[in-house]
């Protein structure tokens, strides 16, 4: 590989690494919101498990959109908010299905029904898989670079 090619690779790794770091920071805030709302719905309001998970995901998706739009991908194209918001909701919804699908399998399929088991299924395993999917889809389809 030529030195010019190596420099280009380093730039791309640094850029994607920066995006991943900002995405992770926004995700950490979203995780706190998601976990707090989930446990509030589950243990204080006494809603069903997956219903609590969906409600908490919707609240966290709103927080994450703001963080990703204005910080993680703030320098990307801002000319098509309607398209961007629609795709964000679509891919966030797919991530929500992944995350709460893991919760449903654990809670209803495998019978792990404690609060700890629900939190591990939703906020560790489900969130890990959903986050990888969201990072890929947001940077590929939602927050496009400016031309």
N, C-alpha and C positions, 0 to 999 in steps of 0.2 A: 504494500500500500504506500502511496506517495505521501509526502509530508502534508500536502494540501488536503488529501483525502483523510488523513489522520486528524487534522485540525477540524475538518467538517464533522467527523464522527464525534470528537470531543465536544464540539459546540452543541450537537444534537443531544448527546447524553446529558450535558449540563442543563439544557433547556427542558428536556423531559423530566429530569430529576427535580428541577425547580417546580415544575407543574405538579409532579407527584407529591412533593413536600407541601405545597400550598393546598392541594386537594386533600391530603391527609389531615392538615390542620383544620380545614373547613369540616371535614368528616368527623374529626374529634369533637368539635362543637355540636355538630348534628347528632353524634352518638350520645352526648350528654343529654341533649334535649329529648331524643328518642327514648333513652333508657328511663329518664325521669317521668315522661308522659306515660310510657308503657306501664311502669310500676304503679303510678298513680291510678291509671285506669283499672289495672288488675287488682290491686290490693286495697284501694280506698273506695273507688266507685264500684268495684266488683263486677266489671264487665267480663265477658268471655275472653279467653286467652287470645285467639287470633283476631278478634274484633279490637282488643286493646293494642295488638301489634299493628294493625292497619291504621288505627287512629294515630298512634305515635309516629308511624312512618310518614303519614301525610304532613304532620306538623314539622318533622325533621326535614322533609323534602323542601318545604318552604324556606326554612333557614338555610339549607344547603344551596338552594338556587341563588339566593342573594349573595352568599359567600363566594360561590363559584363564578357567578356573573361578574361581580365587581372586584374580585381579588384574584382568584386562581386564573381565570381566563379574561381578565379585565382589558387586556390589550388586543383581544380578538375582535373580529367583525361585530359591530353593534347595529348594523343596518336592518336586520330582519328579526325584530323581537318576537313577533307572533310565531314565526317558523321555529325560532330557537326555543321559546317557551313550550310550544306544542311537542317538540322532540324531547325536551327535558322531561316533561310530564310522561311521555310515552316510555322513555328508557328508565326513568325513576319508577314508574309503575311496574316495569319488568323486574327491576331490582327488588321492589317490594314483594312481588310474587315469589322470587327466589328466597328472600329472607323469611317471609312468613310461611312459605312452603316447608322450609326446614323446621320451623317452629311447629307447624301442624303435624308433620311426620313424627317429630319427637314427642309431642304432647299426646296426640290422638292415636298415632300408629304404633309407637313404641311404649306408650304409657308412662313416660317421664313427666310427671305432672307437678312437681314442686316448683316454687318460684325460682329457685336456683337453676333447675334444669331448663325451665322456660327461658331464663335470661341467657344461659349458655348457648342454647339452641339458636335463639334469635339474635343475640348481640355478640356472639363470638363466631360460630360456624356460619350462620346465615348471613351475617353482616360481612364476613370475610369474602364469601363468594359473591355477594351482591356488590360489594365495593370494587372488586376487580372488574366485574362486568360494567359497572357505572363509569369507572375511570376510562376504560377503553371506549365505551359508546359516547361519552361526553366529548372526549378530545377528538374522536373520529367524526361524529355526526352533528353534535349540538353546537359547540363553541368553535367555530371555524376560524382559522387565521385570516387576518385581513389580507386581501390580494396584494 
